[in-house]
Amino acid sequence: MALVIPDVLDETCATRQALERLAAKWRVLLLYALAAGPQRHAELRRRVPGITQKVLTETLRGMEADGLVERRVLRQAAPQHVEYALSPLGRTLEGPLQAICDWASMNVTPSPSS
């Protein structure tokens, strides 16, 4: 069976569309963070240094719209408490993300400290 390589340069290619959705720096980091289990907004912000509250909120909303993340309301009364978790679709990315980690640990040399 021959390996079929999609034309990722074609705008209508499903692989290209997936790469565009996942290529954002914060999305991949949030996928890694949520692989540990459901977390609240503040927990995610602590786990992902450098992300602002606004960017975290926007990124989670986008990931929810793409079906990668589920938002669960824990308490309806103000202040409302919610947590985020990987959806079943989001969980399907755990294997590919682990493969990236494995590849990096075998092939990427840390840069020397300045």
Secondary structure, 3 states (H helix, E strand, C coil): CCCCCCCCCCCCCHHHHHHHHHCCHHHHHHHHHHCCCCEEHHHHHHHCCCCCHHHHHHHHHHHHHCCCEEEEEEECCCCCEEEEEECHHHHCCHHHHHHHHHHHHHHCCCCCCC
